[in-house]
């Protein structure tokens, strides 16, 4: 997702989960594939190199796991910067958030 309107529609629904590293907003998109948007602010990581590293890590996780996610838009907002040493912990936290959201979507759509 790239456009402001796409981000705004996900934020306006206000269905979200969060943990120490991330906050994930979710909204069904009516397509047969998931989409992801990323928000990493300067307050989280001052240097662009660090912000881009966080985005690359989230995009890679999404690329590897998108088959299980269905037709949903996700906006991932970073809450805490992490280093390479903390990457595994952050990716595990991201996986846990997506698993929670999948369970909530499965129970609400049933």
Sine and cosine of phi, psi and omega as CSV:
sin_phi,cos_phi,sin_psi,cos_psi,sin_omega,cos_omega
0.00,0.00,0.68,-0.74,-0.04,-1.00
-0.78,-0.63,-0.48,0.87,-0.14,-0.99
-1.00,0.08,0.52,-0.85,-0.01,-1.00
-0.86,0.52,-0.65,0.76,-0.01,-1.00
-0.88,0.47,-0.62,0.78,0.02,-1.00
-0.90,0.43,-0.69,0.72,0.05,-1.00
-0.90,0.44,-0.71,0.70,-0.05,-1.00
-0.87,0.48,-0.63,0.78,-0.01,-1.00
-0.91,0.41,-0.57,0.82,0.04,-1.00
-0.96,0.29,-0.68,0.73,0.01,-1.00
-0.90,0.44,-0.59,0.81,-0.08,-1.00
-0.93,0.36,-0.47,0.88,0.02,-1.00
-0.93,0.36,-0.50,0.87,0.10,-1.00
0.91,0.42,0.34,0.94,0.11,-0.99
-1.00,0.00,0.91,-0.40,-0.10,-0.99
-0.48,-0.87,0.34,-0.94,0.12,-0.99
-0.70,-0.71,0.45,-0.89,0.00,-1.00
-0.54,-0.84,0.31,-0.95,0.14,-0.99
-0.59,-0.81,-0.31,-0.95,-0.08,-1.00
-0.89,0.45,-0.65,0.76,-0.11,-0.99
-1.00,0.01,-0.62,0.79,-0.18,-0.98
-0.69,-0.73,0.35,-0.94,0.19,-0.98
-0.79,-0.62,0.81,-0.58,-0.06,-1.00
-0.88,-0.47,0.85,-0.53,0.09,-1.00
-0.99,-0.15,0.53,-0.85,-0.08,-1.00
-0.64,-0.77,0.54,-0.84,0.04,-1.00
-0.36,-0.93,0.74,-0.67,0.08,-1.00
-0.87,0.50,0.63,-0.78,-0.07,-1.00
-0.93,-0.38,-0.08,1.00,0.03,-1.00
0.96,0.27,0.14,0.99,0.04,-1.00
-0.97,-0.26,0.10,-1.00,0.03,-1.00
-1.00,-0.09,0.17,0.98,0.01,-1.00
-0.63,-0.78,0.44,-0.90,0.03,-1.00
-0.99,0.13,0.38,-0.92,0.10,-0.99
-0.76,-0.65,0.46,-0.89,-0.01,-1.00
-0.75,-0.66,0.60,-0.80,0.12,-0.99
-0.82,-0.57,0.54,-0.84,-0.08,-1.00
-0.83,-0.56,0.66,-0.75,0.06,-1.00
-0.76,-0.65,0.90,-0.43,0.07,-1.00
-0.75,-0.66,0.97,-0.24,-0.10,-1.00
-0.99,0.14,0.26,-0.97,0.03,-1.00
-0.93,0.37,-0.39,0.92,0.06,-1.00
-0.93,0.36,-0.50,0.87,0.01,-1.00
-0.97,0.23,-0.74,0.67,-0.03,-1.00
-0.61,-0.79,0.91,-0.41,-0.08,-1.00
-0.91,0.41,-0.64,0.77,-0.08,-1.00
-1.00,0.04,0.68,-0.74,-0.01,-1.00
-0.87,0.50,-0.55,0.84,0.01,-1.00
-0.86,0.50,-0.69,0.72,0.00,-1.00
-0.93,0.36,-0.68,0.73,0.03,-1.00
-0.87,0.49,-0.69,0.72,0.00,-1.00
-0.91,0.41,-0.58,0.81,0.04,-1.00
-0.89,0.45,-0.69,0.73,0.03,-1.00
-0.88,0.48,-0.71,0.71,0.01,-1.00
-0.90,0.44,-0.65,0.76,0.02,-1.00
-0.89,0.46,-0.67,0.74,0.00,-1.00
-0.89,0.46,-0.70,0.72,-0.01,-1.00
-0.92,0.38,-0.69,0.72,0.02,-1.00
-0.87,0.49,-0.65,0.76,0.01,-1.00
-0.91,0.42,-0.69,0.73,0.05,-1.00
-0.87,0.50,-0.70,0.71,-0.01,-1.00
-0.89,0.46,-0.69,0.73,0.00,-1.00
-0.86,0.51,-0.66,0.75,-0.04,-1.00
-0.97,0.25,-0.37,0.93,-0.12,-0.99
-0.89,-0.46,0.10,1.00,-0.14,-0.99
-0.93,0.38,-0.34,0.94,0.01,-1.00
-0.89,0.46,-0.53,0.85,-0.04,-1.00
-1.00,0.05,-0.06,1.00,-0.19,-0.98
-1.00,-0.05,-0.34,0.94,0.04,-1.00
0.96,0.27,-0.15,-0.99,-0.07,-1.00
-1.00,0.09,0.97,0.23,-0.09,-1.00
-0.66,-0.75,0.58,-0.81,0.14,-0.99
-1.00,-0.07,0.71,-0.70,0.05,-1.00
-0.84,-0.55,0.67,-0.74,0.19,-0.98
-0.88,-0.48,0.87,-0.49,-0.02,-1.00
-0.97,-0.23,0.87,-0.50,0.02,-1.00
-0.94,-0.34,0.84,-0.54,0.03,-1.00
-0.97,0.24,0.72,-0.69,0.03,-1.00
-0.96,-0.28,-0.39,0.92,-0.07,-1.00
-0.58,-0.81,0.75,-0.66,0.04,-1.00
-0.96,0.29,0.53,-0.85,0.05,-1.00
-0.72,-0.70,0.42,-0.91,-0.02,-1.00
-0.98,-0.19,0.01,-1.00,0.03,-1.00
-0.88,0.48,-0.55,0.83,0.01,-1.00
-0.92,0.39,-0.49,0.87,-0.02,-1.00
-0.99,-0.13,0.03,1.00,-0.09,-1.00
-0.84,0.54,-0.73,0.69,-0.02,-1.00
-0.87,0.49,-0.65,0.76,0.03,-1.00
-0.90,0.44,-0.67,0.74,0.00,-1.00
-0.92,0.39,-0.66,0.75,0.00,-1.00
-0.92,0.39,-0.62,0.78,0.07,-1.00
-0.89,0.46,-0.66,0.75,0.04,-1.00
-0.90,0.44,-0.64,0.77,0.04,-1.00
-0.90,0.43,-0.69,0.73,0.04,-1.00
-0.87,0.50,-0.67,0.75,0.01,-1.00
-0.90,0.45,-0.65,0.76,0.03,-1.00
-0.89,0.45,-0.71,0.71,0.01,-1.00
-0.91,0.42,-0.58,0.82,0.05,-1.00
-0.91,0.42,-0.67,0.75,0.06,-1.00
-0.88,0.48,-0.71,0.70,-0.01,-1.00
-0.90,0.43,-0.61,0.79,0.02,-1.00
-0.91,0.42,-0.66,0.75,0.03,-1.00
-0.90,0.43,-0.65,0.76,0.01,-1.00
-0.91,0.42,-0.67,0.74,0.02,-1.00
-0.91,0.41,-0.63,0.78,-0.01,-1.00
-0.92,0.40,-0.64,0.76,0.00,-1.00
-0.96,0.27,-0.53,0.85,-0.01,-1.00
-0.98,0.19,-0.46,0.89,0.00,-1.00
-1.00,0.07,-0.22,0.97,0.02,-1.00
-0.99,0.17,0.00,0.00,0.00,0.00
